Amino acid sequence: MNNDSPVLRIGGRPVGRYVTRPALPDRLSPRPYLHPVTTLAGTAVTELSPADHAHHLGVGVAVPDVEGHNFWGGRTYVRDQGPTELDNHGAQRHTAFQLCDPDGFVEELRWMAAGGELLRERRTVAAVGLTDSAWALDFTFSLTNVTAGGLSLGSPATNGRPGAAYGGFFWRARKEADAPRVFTADAEGEQAVHARTADWVALAGAGWTLVLAGATDATRRDPWFVRTVQYPGVGSSLAREKRLTVEAGGTLVRRVVTVVADGTLDRSEAAALVRKAVSP
């Protein structure tokens, strides 16, 4: 296995490639990512640096504001000014794998900005078989503040842009001719699902379905960030209405489990697969 870009496999079948040291310009906030991620039948369900948002990098972790540093990529939203090109981009640096097997890995990363380390991350990723047509990506990230003071995490929403509280786990899905359907157990459509909490949220395209589920209480308390019309993507919102502070030496942990299925699932099928994928 190539440790610079290990391939996740289910029963020997490749379902995702993880790139640890991408050669990217600083303005994209370089960071490790998963791409392509595929269904068991081989349908790609991620995009890398699409024309609409070059800083969208498959599946990974990205935060637009860590103490003023941009770990999301692209422009920074500045209050009373709007999206602005700033020289404030950080980078996530792969340090080492503590474990690297065909069905998953445990990785250490350093979040670097302005020549110093702000956060140290332990990332645990596993590919888990569910059925003949579905598998799950189990993704946990733990961010530890290694600075001497508190670190404040924000989003465009906390900086003055309503409805844009993205930041945390993010999945950029494939863009197709038609926008995907998005739904939860009791809501339907982007407006009904976006910026709300739900145990799981499903994104269904042409012959594929993703079902993202918060697998811890803390993760389930984060609202979902959802886009379908402008582009297809789902992620978490670590800082929706107010900034989130990680105290010196403190650790923030989130776990998202994503069912990757061939075909178009209905609500009962999505819920059943989530129950199977998310262990107590």
Accessible surface in RSA format (square Angstrom, percent):
REM  Atomic radii and reference values for relative SASA: ProtOr
REM  Chains: A
REM  Algorithm: Lee & Richards
REM  Probe-radius: 1.40
REM  Slices: 20
REM RES _ NUM      All-atoms   Total-Side   Main-Chain    Non-polar    All polar
REM                ABS   REL    ABS   REL    ABS   REL    ABS   REL    ABS   REL
RES MET A   1   117.41  60.8  31.10  20.6  86.31 205.5  46.38  39.4  71.02  94.1
RES ASN A   2    91.35  63.0  75.70  73.2  15.65  37.7  33.88  81.5  57.47  55.6
RES ASN A   3    82.09  56.6  76.91  74.3   5.18  12.5  25.16  60.6  56.93  55.0
RES ASP A   4    69.36  48.6  66.77  66.5   2.58   6.1  17.44  41.0  51.92  51.8
RES SER A   5    18.68  15.8  17.89  23.9   0.79   1.8   8.63  18.4  10.05  14.1
RES PRO A   6     2.68   2.0   2.26   2.1   0.42   1.5   2.66   2.2   0.02   0.1
RES VAL A   7    20.64  13.6  19.82  17.9   0.81   2.0  19.82  17.2   0.81   2.2
RES LEU A   8     2.33   1.3   2.33   1.7   0.00   0.0   2.33   1.6   0.00   0.0
RES ARG A   9    88.73  37.3  84.96  43.3   3.77   9.0  15.61  21.3  73.12  44.3
RES ILE A  10    30.92  17.6  25.14  18.7   5.78  13.9  27.03  19.5   3.89  10.6
RES GLY A  11    89.34 110.2   0.00   N/A  89.34 110.2  46.12 126.6  43.22  96.8
RES GLY A  12    55.09  67.9   0.00   N/A  55.09  67.9  32.58  89.4  22.51  50.4
RES ARG A  13   115.57  48.5 111.15  56.7   4.42  10.5  29.86  40.8  85.72  51.9
RES PRO A  14    74.17  54.1  66.25  60.4   7.92  28.8  66.56  55.0   7.61  47.3
RES VAL A  15     0.76   0.5   0.00   0.0   0.76   1.8   0.76   0.7   0.00   0.0
RES GLY A  16     4.09   5.0   0.00   N/A   4.09   5.0   1.97   5.4   2.12   4.7
RES ARG A  17    97.12  40.8  96.69  49.3   0.43   1.0  23.77  32.5  73.34  44.5
RES TYR A  18     0.42   0.2   0.42   0.2   0.00   0.0   0.42   0.3   0.00   0.0
RES VAL A  19    29.23  19.2  29.23  26.5   0.00   0.0  29.23  25.4   0.00   0.0
RES THR A  20     2.13   1.5   0.00   0.0   2.13   5.1   0.00   0.0   2.13   3.2
RES ARG A  21   142.19  59.7 114.59  58.4  27.61  65.7  62.37  85.2  79.82  48.4
RES PRO A  22    22.59  16.5   5.49   5.0  17.10  62.1  10.56   8.7  12.03  74.8
RES ALA A  23   108.01  99.3  68.02 105.0  39.99  91.0  79.49 111.9  28.52  75.5
RES LEU A  24    42.58  23.7  22.44  16.1  20.14  50.6  24.95  17.5  17.63  47.4
RES PRO A  25    79.47  57.9  66.71  60.8  12.77  46.4  78.64  64.9   0.83   5.2
RES ASP A  26   106.28  74.4 101.10 100.6   5.18  12.2  30.16  71.0  76.12  75.9
RES ARG A  27    95.48  40.1  93.04  47.4   2.45   5.8  55.14  75.4  40.35  24.5
RES LEU A  28    13.71   7.6  13.71   9.8   0.00   0.0  13.71   9.6   0.00   0.0
RES SER A  29     0.70   0.6   0.70   0.9   0.00   0.0   0.70   1.5   0.00   0.0
RES PRO A  30     7.89   5.8   7.73   7.0   0.16   0.6   7.75   6.4   0.15   0.9
RES ARG A  31    13.96   5.9  13.33   6.8   0.63   1.5   1.48   2.0  12.47   7.6
RES PRO A  32     0.39   0.3   0.03   0.0   0.36   1.3   0.03   0.0   0.36   2.2
RES TYR A  33    16.53   7.7  16.53   9.4   0.00   0.0   1.42   1.1  15.11  18.6
RES LEU A  34     0.16   0.1   0.16   0.1   0.00   0.0   0.16   0.1   0.00   0.0
RES HIS A  35    40.46  22.1  37.23  25.9   3.23   8.3  16.89  17.4  23.58  27.4
RES PRO A  36    57.00  41.5  56.16  51.2   0.84   3.1  56.16  46.4   0.84   5.3
RES VAL A  37     0.58   0.4   0.58   0.5   0.00   0.0   0.58   0.5   0.00   0.0
RES THR A  38    21.84  15.5  21.84  22.1   0.00   0.0  20.43  27.4   1.42   2.1
RES THR A  39     0.78   0.6   0.12   0.1   0.65   1.6   0.12   0.2   0.65   1.0
RES LEU A  40    14.93   8.3   9.25   6.6   5.68  14.3   9.25   6.5   5.68  15.3
RES ALA A  41    81.99  75.4  39.77  61.4  42.22  96.0  50.70  71.4  31.29  82.9
RES GLY A  42    49.98  61.6   0.00   N/A  49.98  61.6  26.46  72.6  23.52  52.7
RES THR A  43    41.84  29.8  34.33  34.8   7.51  17.9  16.92  22.7  24.92  37.7
RES ALA A  44    34.73  31.9  33.04  51.0   1.69   3.9  33.04  46.5   1.69   4.5
RES VAL A  45     0.07   0.0   0.07   0.1   0.00   0.0   0.07   0.1   0.00   0.0
RES THR A  46     4.19   3.0   0.00   0.0   4.19  10.0   0.00   0.0   4.19   6.3
RES GLU A  47    39.65  22.8  37.58  28.4   2.07   4.9  18.23  35.3  21.42  17.5
RES LEU A  48    66.21  36.9  45.01  32.2  21.20  53.3  45.01  31.6  21.20  57.1
RES SER A  49    42.95  36.3  24.78  33.1  18.17  41.8  22.75  48.4  20.20  28.3
RES PRO A  50    15.15  11.0   4.56   4.2  10.59  38.5  14.88  12.3   0.26   1.6
RES ALA A  51   117.63 108.2  69.77 107.7  47.86 108.9  82.36 116.0  35.27  93.4
RES ASP A  52    54.82  38.4  22.25  22.1  32.57  77.0  30.24  71.2  24.57  24.5
RES HIS A  53    36.66  20.0  33.73  23.4   2.93   7.5  17.43  18.0  19.23  22.4
RES ALA A  54    42.16  38.8  37.71  58.2   4.45  10.1  37.71  53.1   4.45  11.8
RES HIS A  55    26.92  14.7  26.82  18.6   0.11   0.3  17.65  18.2   9.28  10.8
RES HIS A  56     3.09   1.7   2.99   2.1   0.10   0.3   1.46   1.5   1.63   1.9
RES LEU A  57     6.02   3.4   0.33   0.2   5.69  14.3   0.33   0.2   5.69  15.3
RES GLY A  58     1.07   1.3   0.00   N/A   1.07   1.3   0.00   0.0   1.07   2.4
RES VAL A  59     0.12   0.1   0.00   0.0   0.12   0.3   0.00   0.0   0.12   0.3
RES GLY A  60     7.01   8.6   0.00   N/A   7.01   8.6   5.30  14.5   1.71   3.8
RES VAL A  61     0.45   0.3   0.00   0.0   0.45   1.1   0.00   0.0   0.45   1.2
RES ALA A  62     3.90   3.6   3.90   6.0   0.00   0.0   3.90   5.5   0.00   0.0
RES VAL A  63     2.05   1.3   2.05   1.9   0.00   0.0   2.05   1.8   0.00   0.0
RES PRO A  64    13.12   9.6  10.30   9.4   2.82  10.3  10.30   8.5   2.82  17.5
RES ASP A  65    12.89   9.0  12.71  12.7   0.18   0.4   4.32  10.2   8.57   8.5
RES VAL A  66     0.00   0.0   0.00   0.0   0.00   0.0   0.00   0.0   0.00   0.0
RES GLU A  67    86.42  49.6  69.68  52.7  16.74  39.9  30.74  59.5  55.67  45.5
RES GLY A  68    44.85  55.3   0.00   N/A  44.85  55.3  32.16  88.3  12.69  28.4
RES HIS A  69    42.42  23.2  42.28  29.4   0.15   0.4  21.41  22.1  21.01  24.4
RES ASN A  70     1.54   1.1   1.54   1.5   0.00   0.0   0.00   0.0   1.54   1.5
RES PHE A  71     1.18   0.6   0.82   0.5   0.36   0.9   0.95   0.6   0.23   0.7
RES TRP A  72    11.91   4.8  11.91   5.8   0.00   0.0   8.87   4.7   3.05   4.9
RES GLY A  73     0.88   1.1   0.00   N/A   0.88   1.1   0.00   0.0   0.88   2.0
RES GLY A  74     1.61   2.0   0.00   N/A   1.61   2.0   1.51   4.2   0.10   0.2
RES ARG A  75   140.68  59.1 118.27  60.3  22.41  53.4  17.28  23.6 123.40  74.8
RES THR A  76    19.66  14.0  16.67  16.9   2.99   7.1  19.39  26.0   0.27   0.4
RES TYR A  77    45.62  21.3  37.43  21.3   8.19  21.3   9.71   7.3  35.91  44.3
RES VAL A  78    44.05  29.0  40.40  36.6   3.66   8.8  44.05  38.3   0.00   0.0
RES ARG A  79   134.90  56.6 122.28  62.3  12.62  30.1  52.06  71.2  82.83  50.2
RES ASP A  80   146.66 102.7  96.92  96.5  49.73 117.6  44.37 104.4 102.29 102.0
RES GLN A  81   120.22  67.2  83.53  61.1  36.68  87.3  35.37  75.3  84.85  64.4
RES GLY A  82    11.39  14.0   0.00   N/A  11.39  14.0   9.99  27.4   1.40   3.1
RES PRO A  83    68.56  50.0  51.43  46.9  17.13  62.3  51.43  42.5  17.13 106.5
RES THR A  84    24.53  17.4  21.30  21.6   3.23   7.7  23.07  31.0   1.46   2.2
RES GLU A  85    99.48  57.1  78.23  59.2  21.25  50.6  56.45 109.2  43.04  35.1
RES LEU A  86    71.82  40.0  61.48  44.0  10.34  26.0  67.09  47.1   4.73  12.7
RES ASP A  87   153.92 107.8 116.38 115.8  37.54  88.8  41.74  98.2 112.18 111.9
RES ASN A  88    24.86  17.1  17.86  17.3   7.01  16.9  22.77  54.8   2.09   2.0
RES HIS A  89    34.03  18.6   8.74   6.1  25.30  64.7   4.22   4.4  29.81  34.7
RES GLY A  90     2.69   3.3   0.00   N/A   2.69   3.3   1.92   5.3   0.78   1.7
RES ALA A  91     9.34   8.6   8.68  13.4   0.66   1.5   9.10  12.8   0.24   0.6
RES GLN A  92     5.44   3.0   0.85   0.6   4.59  10.9   0.61   1.3   4.83   3.7
RES ARG A  93   122.92  51.6 121.00  61.7   1.92   4.6  42.91  58.6  80.01  48.5
RES HIS A  94    23.56  12.9   6.47   4.5  17.09  43.7   0.00   0.0  23.56  27.4
RES THR A  95    56.44  40.1  33.09  33.5  23.35  55.7  34.87  46.8  21.57  32.6
RES ALA A  96    40.43  37.2  36.44  56.2   3.98   9.1  40.43  56.9   0.00   0.0
RES PHE A  97    35.18  17.6   7.71   4.8  27.48  71.5   7.71   4.7  27.48  78.6
RES GLN A  98    91.91  51.4  54.40  39.8  37.51  89.3  41.66  88.7  50.25  38.1
RES LEU A  99    90.61  50.5  85.48  61.2   5.13  12.9  90.61  63.6   0.00   0.0
RES CYS A 100    32.85  24.9   7.35   8.2  25.50  59.9   7.09  18.0  25.77  27.8
RES ASP A 101    58.50  41.0  56.34  56.1   2.16   5.1   7.91  18.6  50.59  50.5
RES PRO A 102    75.23  54.8  75.23  68.6   0.00   0.0  75.23  62.1   0.00   0.0
RES ASP A 103    78.87  55.2  77.42  77.1   1.45   3.4  18.68  44.0  60.19  60.0
RES GLY A 104     6.01   7.4   0.00   N/A   6.01   7.4   5.88  16.1   0.13   0.3
RES PHE A 105     3.12   1.6   1.12   0.7   2.00   5.2   1.17   0.7   1.95   5.6
RES VAL A 106    18.18  12.0  18.18  16.5   0.00   0.0  18.18  15.8   0.00   0.0
RES GLU A 107     0.00   0.0   0.00   0.0   0.00   0.0   0.00   0.0   0.00   0.0
RES GLU A 108    46.54  26.7  46.54  35.2   0.00   0.0   3.48   6.7  43.06  35.2
RES LEU A 109     0.00   0.0   0.00   0.0   0.00   0.0   0.00   0.0   0.00   0.0
RES ARG A 110    91.11  38.3  91.11  46.4   0.00   0.0  10.95  15.0  80.16  48.6
RES TRP A 111     0.00   0.0   0.00   0.0   0.00   0.0   0.00   0.0   0.00   0.0
RES MET A 112    58.31  30.2  56.39  37.3   1.92   4.6  55.26  47.0   3.05   4.0
RES ALA A 113     8.48   7.8   0.40   0.6   8.09  18.4   5.79   8.2   2.69   7.1
RES ALA A 114    98.26  90.3  41.02  63.3  57.24 130.2  62.24  87.6  36.03  95.4
RES GLY A 115    83.24 102.7   0.00   N/A  83.24 102.7  41.72 114.5  41.52  93.0
RES GLY A 116    29.73  36.7   0.00   N/A  29.73  36.7  29.67  81.4   0.06   0.1
RES GLU A 117    38.29  22.0  21.60  16.3  16.68  39.7  11.88  23.0  26.41  21.6
RES LEU A 118    21.80  12.1  21.80  15.6   0.00   0.0  21.80  15.3   0.00   0.0
RES LEU A 119     0.33   0.2   0.33   0.2   0.00   0.0   0.33   0.2   0.00   0.0
RES ARG A 120    84.35  35.4  82.08  41.8   2.26   5.4  20.35  27.8  63.99  38.8
RES GLU A 121     0.63   0.4   0.00   0.0   0.63   1.5   0.63   1.2   0.00   0.0
RES ARG A 122   126.88  53.3 123.87  63.1   3.00   7.2  47.45  64.8  79.43  48.1
RES ARG A 123     0.07   0.0   0.07   0.0   0.00   0.0   0.00   0.0   0.07   0.0
RES THR A 124    53.94  38.4  53.20  53.9   0.74   1.8  41.70  56.0  12.24  18.5
RES VAL A 125     1.36   0.9   0.00   0.0   1.36   3.3   0.00   0.0   1.36   3.7
RES ALA A 126    33.70  31.0  33.70  52.0   0.00   0.0  33.70  47.5   0.00   0.0
RES ALA A 127     7.46   6.9   0.00   0.0   7.46  17.0   0.00   0.0   7.46  19.8
RES VAL A 128    65.13  42.9  62.24  56.3   2.88   6.9  65.13  56.6   0.00   0.0
RES GLY A 129    43.72  53.9   0.00   N/A  43.72  53.9  16.99  46.6  26.73  59.9
RES LEU A 130    15.40   8.6   2.84   2.0  12.57  31.6   4.32   3.0  11.09  29.8
RES THR A 131    61.61  43.8  40.11  40.7  21.49  51.2  51.14  68.7  10.46  15.8
RES ASP A 132   144.64 101.3 120.55 120.0  24.10  57.0  41.86  98.5 102.78 102.5
RES SER A 133    53.63  45.3  52.52  70.1   1.11   2.6  25.95  55.3  27.68  38.8
RES ALA A 134     1.03   0.9   1.03   1.6   0.00   0.0   1.03   1.4   0.00   0.0
RES TRP A 135     0.47   0.2   0.47   0.2   0.00   0.0   0.47   0.2   0.00   0.0
RES ALA A 136     0.79   0.7   0.79   1.2   0.00   0.0   0.79   1.1   0.00   0.0
RES LEU A 137     0.78   0.4   0.54   0.4   0.24   0.6   0.54   0.4   0.24   0.7
RES ASP A 138    25.88  18.1  24.63  24.5   1.25   3.0   4.44  10.5  21.44  21.4
RES PHE A 139     0.91   0.5   0.48   0.3   0.44   1.1   0.48   0.3   0.44   1.3
RES THR A 140    30.05  21.4  30.03  30.4   0.02   0.0  22.16  29.8   7.89  11.9
RES PHE A 141     0.98   0.5   0.98   0.6   0.00   0.0   0.98   0.6   0.00   0.0
RES SER A 142    23.07  19.5  22.43  29.9   0.65   1.5   9.39  20.0  13.68  19.2
RES LEU A 143     0.34   0.2   0.34   0.2   0.00   0.0   0.34   0.2   0.00   0.0
RES THR A 144    40.49  28.8  40.49  41.0   0.00   0.0  26.13  35.1  14.36  21.7
RES ASN A 145     1.70   1.2   0.00   0.0   1.70   4.1   0.00   0.0   1.70   1.6
RES VAL A 146    60.81  40.0  27.10  24.5  33.71  81.2  33.76  29.3  27.05  73.4
RES THR A 147    38.96  27.7  24.47  24.8  14.49  34.5  30.71  41.2   8.25  12.5
RES ALA A 148   109.57 100.7  68.83 106.2  40.75  92.7  79.20 111.5  30.37  80.5
RES GLY A 149    37.49  46.2   0.00   N/A  37.49  46.2  33.07  90.8   4.41   9.9
RES GLY A 150    38.80  47.8   0.00   N/A  38.80  47.8   8.11  22.3  30.69  68.7
RES LEU A 151     6.23   3.5   6.23   4.5   0.00   0.0   6.23   4.4   0.00   0.0
RES SER A 152    23.17  19.6  22.89  30.6   0.27   0.6  20.19  43.0   2.97   4.2
RES LEU A 153     0.72   0.4   0.72   0.5   0.00   0.0   0.72   0.5   0.00   0.0
RES GLY A 154     2.01   2.5   0.00   N/A   2.01   2.5   0.00   0.0   2.01   4.5
RES SER A 155     0.81   0.7   0.68   0.9   0.14   0.3   0.81   1.7   0.00   0.0
RES PRO A 156     5.30   3.9   4.92   4.5   0.39   1.4   5.19   4.3   0.12   0.7
RES ALA A 157    23.49  21.6   7.39  11.4  16.10  36.6   7.39  10.4  16.10  42.6
RES THR A 158    16.29  11.6   1.98   2.0  14.32  34.1   5.76   7.7  10.54  15.9
RES ASN A 159    28.21  19.5  27.74  26.8   0.47   1.1   5.51  13.3  22.70  21.9
RES GLY A 160    31.13  38.4   0.00   N/A  31.13  38.4  13.98  38.4  17.15  38.4
RES ARG A 161    90.17  37.9  90.08  45.9   0.09   0.2  12.38  16.9  77.78  47.1
RES PRO A 162   124.98  91.1  97.48  88.9  27.51 100.0 107.16  88.5  17.82 110.8
RES GLY A 163    37.29  46.0   0.00   N/A  37.29  46.0  27.85  76.4   9.44  21.1
RES ALA A 164     0.72   0.7   0.72   1.1   0.00   0.0   0.72   1.0   0.00   0.0
RES ALA A 165     8.54   7.8   8.19  12.6   0.34   0.8   8.19  11.5   0.34   0.9
RES TYR A 166    31.76  14.8  31.70  18.0   0.05   0.1  11.36   8.5  20.40  25.1
RES GLY A 167     3.86   4.8   0.00   N/A   3.86   4.8   2.53   6.9   1.34   3.0
RES GLY A 168     0.22   0.3   0.00   N/A   0.22   0.3   0.00   0.0   0.22   0.5
RES PHE A 169     1.83   0.9   1.03   0.6   0.80   2.1   1.03   0.6   0.80   2.3
RES PHE A 170    12.62   6.3  12.02   7.4   0.60   1.6  12.02   7.3   0.60   1.7
RES TRP A 171     1.37   0.6   1.08   0.5   0.29   0.7   1.08   0.6   0.29   0.5
RES ARG A 172     0.00   0.0   0.00   0.0   0.00   0.0   0.00   0.0   0.00   0.0
RES ALA A 173     0.00   0.0   0.00   0.0   0.00   0.0   0.00   0.0   0.00   0.0
RES ARG A 174    75.50  31.7  74.43  37.9   1.07   2.5   8.26  11.3  67.24  40.7
RES LYS A 175    98.08  47.8  77.02  47.3  21.05  50.1  51.03  45.9  47.05  50.1
RES GLU A 176    47.28  27.1  24.35  18.4  22.93  54.6  25.98  50.2  21.30  17.4
RES ALA A 177   112.84 103.7  62.56  96.5  50.28 114.4  75.71 106.6  37.13  98.3
RES ASP A 178   115.39  80.8 108.25 107.7   7.14  16.9  34.31  80.7  81.08  80.9
RES ALA A 179    59.04  54.3  25.84  39.9  33.20  75.5  30.91  43.5  28.13  74.5
RES PRO A 180    14.14  10.3   4.83   4.4   9.32  33.9   7.04   5.8   7.11  44.2
RES ARG A 181    88.31  37.1  77.22  39.4  11.09  26.4  49.70  67.9  38.60  23.4
RES VAL A 182     3.82   2.5   2.14   1.9   1.67   4.0   2.14   1.9   1.67   4.5
RES PHE A 183     0.00   0.0   0.00   0.0   0.00   0.0   0.00   0.0   0.00   0.0
RES THR A 184     5.19   3.7   5.19   5.3   0.00   0.0   3.88   5.2   1.30   2.0
RES ALA A 185    66.34  61.0  47.09  72.7  19.25  43.8  47.91  67.5  18.43  48.8
RES ASP A 186   132.83  93.0  96.93  96.5  35.90  84.9  42.42  99.8  90.41  90.2
RES ALA A 187    24.10  22.2  17.05  26.3   7.05  16.0  24.10  33.9   0.00   0.0
RES GLU A 188    85.01  48.8  67.95  51.4  17.06  40.6  51.32  99.3  33.69  27.5
RES GLY A 189    26.75  33.0   0.00   N/A  26.75  33.0  26.75  73.4   0.00   0.0
RES GLU A 190    41.45  23.8  34.99  26.5   6.46  15.4  12.73  24.6  28.72  23.4
RES GLN A 191   167.13  93.5 150.63 110.1  16.50  39.3  57.60 122.6 109.52  83.1
RES ALA A 192    39.01  35.9  29.79  46.0   9.22  21.0  36.04  50.8   2.98   7.9
RES VAL A 193     2.39   1.6   0.21   0.2   2.19   5.3   1.73   1.5   0.66   1.8
RES HIS A 194    28.43  15.5  26.82  18.6   1.61   4.1  25.84  26.6   2.59   3.0
RES ALA A 195    24.19  22.2  21.81  33.7   2.37   5.4  23.93  33.7   0.26   0.7
RES ARG A 196   132.46  55.6 129.17  65.8   3.29   7.8  45.47  62.1  86.99  52.7
RES THR A 197    77.27  55.0  56.24  57.0  21.02  50.1  23.53  31.6  53.74  81.2
RES ALA A 198    24.34  22.4  11.49  17.7  12.84  29.2  22.81  32.1   1.53   4.1
RES ASP A 199    94.59  66.3  87.56  87.2   7.03  16.6  20.61  48.5  73.98  73.8
RES TRP A 200    16.46   6.6  15.30   7.4   1.16   2.7   6.43   3.4  10.03  16.3
RES VAL A 201     0.11   0.1   0.04   0.0   0.07   0.2   0.04   0.0   0.07   0.2
RES ALA A 202     0.02   0.0   0.00   0.0   0.02   0.0   0.02   0.0   0.00   0.0
RES LEU A 203     1.24   0.7   1.08   0.8   0.16   0.4   1.08   0.8   0.16   0.4
RES ALA A 204     5.19   4.8   0.81   1.2   4.38  10.0   0.81   1.1   4.38  11.6
RES GLY A 205    14.23  17.5   0.00   N/A  14.23  17.5   6.18  16.9   8.05  18.0
RES ALA A 206    78.78  72.4  51.23  79.1  27.55  62.7  63.50  89.4  15.28  40.5
RES GLY A 207    38.72  47.7   0.00   N/A  38.72  47.7  28.01  76.9  10.71  24.0
RES TRP A 208     0.86   0.3   0.86   0.4   0.00   0.0   0.86   0.5   0.00   0.0
RES THR A 209     0.15   0.1   0.00   0.0   0.15   0.4   0.00   0.0   0.15   0.2
RES LEU A 210     0.85   0.5   0.85   0.6   0.00   0.0   0.85   0.6   0.00   0.0
RES VAL A 211     0.00   0.0   0.00   0.0   0.00   0.0   0.00   0.0   0.00   0.0
RES LEU A 212     0.31   0.2   0.31   0.2   0.00   0.0   0.31   0.2   0.00   0.0
RES ALA A 213     1.44   1.3   1.44   2.2   0.00   0.0   1.44   2.0   0.00   0.0
RES GLY A 214     3.12   3.8   0.00   N/A   3.12   3.8   0.10   0.3   3.02   6.8
RES ALA A 215    12.05  11.1   0.00   0.0  12.05  27.4   0.00   0.0  12.05  31.9
RES THR A 216    46.07  32.8  41.43  42.0   4.65  11.1  45.47  61.1   0.60   0.9
RES ASP A 217    93.59  65.6  87.28  86.9   6.30  14.9  22.98  54.1  70.61  70.4
RES ALA A 218    28.71  26.4  25.71  39.7   3.01   6.8  26.11  36.8   2.60   6.9
RES THR A 219     4.26   3.0   1.97   2.0   2.30   5.5   1.97   2.6   2.30   3.5
RES ARG A 220    77.52  32.5  70.96  36.2   6.56  15.6  21.25  29.0  56.26  34.1
RES ARG A 221   165.17  69.4 147.39  75.1  17.78  42.3  73.58 100.6  91.60  55.5
RES ASP A 222    13.97   9.8  10.43  10.4   3.54   8.4   0.79   1.9  13.18  13.1
RES PRO A 223    13.55   9.9  13.43  12.2   0.12   0.4  13.43  11.1   0.12   0.7
RES TRP A 224     7.90   3.2   7.84   3.8   0.06   0.1   6.94   3.7   0.96   1.6
RES PHE A 225     2.50   1.3   2.37   1.5   0.13   0.3   2.50   1.5   0.00   0.0
RES VAL A 226     0.00   0.0   0.00   0.0   0.00   0.0   0.00   0.0   0.00   0.0
RES ARG A 227    37.38  15.7  37.38  19.1   0.00   0.0   4.68   6.4  32.69  19.8
RES THR A 228     9.11   6.5   6.43   6.5   2.68   6.4   0.34   0.5   8.77  13.3
RES VAL A 229   121.73  80.1 102.89  93.1  18.85  45.4 103.45  89.9  18.28  49.6
RES GLN A 230   101.95  57.0  86.68  63.3  15.27  36.4  42.13  89.7  59.82  45.4
RES TYR A 231     9.90   4.6   9.58   5.5   0.32   0.8   2.57   1.9   7.33   9.0
RES PRO A 232     2.53   1.8   2.53   2.3   0.00   0.0   2.53   2.1   0.00   0.0
RES GLY A 233     0.00   0.0   0.00   N/A   0.00   0.0   0.00   0.0   0.00   0.0
RES VAL A 234     1.19   0.8   1.01   0.9   0.18   0.4   1.01   0.9   0.18   0.5
RES GLY A 235     1.03   1.3   0.00   N/A   1.03   1.3   1.03   2.8   0.00   0.0
RES SER A 236     5.72   4.8   4.89   6.5   0.82   1.9   4.24   9.0   1.48   2.1
RES SER A 237     3.73   3.2   2.26   3.0   1.47   3.4   0.05   0.1   3.68   5.2
RES LEU A 238    15.46   8.6   2.41   1.7  13.05  32.8   2.41   1.7  13.05  35.1
RES ALA A 239     4.14   3.8   1.72   2.7   2.42   5.5   2.53   3.6   1.61   4.3
RES ARG A 240    98.56  41.4  90.32  46.0   8.23  19.6  16.60  22.7  81.96  49.7
RES GLU A 241   139.62  80.2 106.99  80.9  32.64  77.7  42.83  82.9  96.79  79.0
RES LYS A 242   167.36  81.6 159.02  97.6   8.34  19.9 105.72  95.2  61.64  65.7
RES ARG A 243    87.03  36.5  68.48  34.9  18.55  44.2  51.32  70.1  35.71  21.6
RES LEU A 244    52.96  29.5  51.81  37.1   1.16   2.9  52.96  37.2   0.00   0.0
RES THR A 245    70.61  50.2  48.06  48.7  22.56  53.8  25.74  34.6  44.88  67.8
RES VAL A 246     9.09   6.0   5.76   5.2   3.32   8.0   9.09   7.9   0.00   0.0
RES GLU A 247   113.14  65.0 110.30  83.4   2.83   6.7  55.92 108.2  57.21  46.7
RES ALA A 248    50.83  46.7  27.13  41.9  23.69  53.9  27.57  38.8  23.26  61.6
RES GLY A 249    56.65  69.9   0.00   N/A  56.65  69.9  31.43  86.3  25.22  56.5
RES GLY A 250    23.98  29.6   0.00   N/A  23.98  29.6  23.90  65.6   0.08   0.2
RES THR A 251    71.38  50.8  36.43  36.9  34.95  83.3  24.52  32.9  46.86  70.8
RES LEU A 252    13.68   7.6   8.17   5.8   5.52  13.9  13.68   9.6   0.00   0.0
RES VAL A 253    64.86  42.7  56.99  51.6   7.88  19.0  56.99  49.5   7.88  21.4
RES ARG A 254    29.44  12.4  29.44  15.0   0.00   0.0   2.22   3.0  27.23  16.5
RES ARG A 255    44.22  18.6  44.18  22.5   0.03   0.1  14.04  19.2  30.18  18.3
RES VAL A 256     1.28   0.8   1.09   1.0   0.19   0.5   1.09   0.9   0.19   0.5
RES VAL A 257     1.32   0.9   0.92   0.8   0.40   1.0   0.92   0.8   0.40   1.1
RES THR A 258     0.20   0.1   0.20   0.2   0.00   0.0   0.00   0.0   0.20   0.3
RES VAL A 259     0.58   0.4   0.58   0.5   0.00   0.0   0.58   0.5   0.00   0.0
RES VAL A 260     0.18   0.1   0.18   0.2   0.00   0.0   0.18   0.2   0.00   0.0
RES ALA A 261     1.10   1.0   1.07   1.7   0.03   0.1   1.07   1.5   0.03   0.1
RES ASP A 262    31.92  22.4  23.38  23.3   8.53  20.2  17.74  41.8  14.17  14.1
RES GLY A 263    32.15  39.6   0.00   N/A  32.15  39.6  29.54  81.1   2.61   5.8
RES THR A 264    84.89  60.4  56.41  57.2  28.48  67.9  42.47  57.0  42.42  64.1
RES LEU A 265    19.39  10.8  18.65  13.3   0.75   1.9  19.01  13.3   0.38   1.0
RES ASP A 266    69.04  48.4  68.11  67.8   0.93   2.2  35.26  83.0  33.78  33.7
RES ARG A 267    78.88  33.1  76.41  39.0   2.47   5.9  39.01  53.3  39.86  24.2
RES SER A 268    79.19  66.9  65.86  87.9  13.33  30.7  56.19 119.7  23.00  32.2
RES GLU A 269    81.72  46.9  77.08  58.3   4.64  11.0  29.73  57.5  51.99  42.4
RES ALA A 270     0.00   0.0   0.00   0.0   0.00   0.0   0.00   0.0   0.00   0.0
RES ALA A 271    22.09  20.3  21.13  32.6   0.96   2.2  21.60  30.4   0.49   1.3
RES ALA A 272    45.69  42.0  39.14  60.4   6.55  14.9  39.82  56.1   5.87  15.6
RES LEU A 273    21.10  11.7  20.95  15.0   0.15   0.4  21.10  14.8   0.00   0.0
RES VAL A 274    15.24  10.0  15.08  13.7   0.16   0.4  15.24  13.2   0.00   0.0
RES ARG A 275   169.49  71.2 147.65  75.3  21.83  52.0  76.93 105.1  92.55  56.1
RES LYS A 276   126.98  61.9  95.72  58.7  31.25  74.4  73.65  66.3  53.33  56.8
RES ALA A 277    14.60  13.4   0.14   0.2  14.46  32.9   0.85   1.2  13.76  36.4
RES VAL A 278    29.48  19.4  19.04  17.2  10.44  25.2  19.04  16.5  10.44  28.3
RES SER A 279    63.54  53.7  56.32  75.2   7.22  16.6  42.95  91.5  20.59  28.8
RES PRO A 280   179.67 130.9 107.50  98.0  72.17 262.3 148.11 122.3  31.56 196.2
END  Absolute sums over single chains surface
CHAIN  1 A    11385.9       8525.5       2860.3       5963.9       5422.0
END  Absolute sums over all chains
TOTAL         11385.9       8525.5       2860.3       5963.9       5422.0
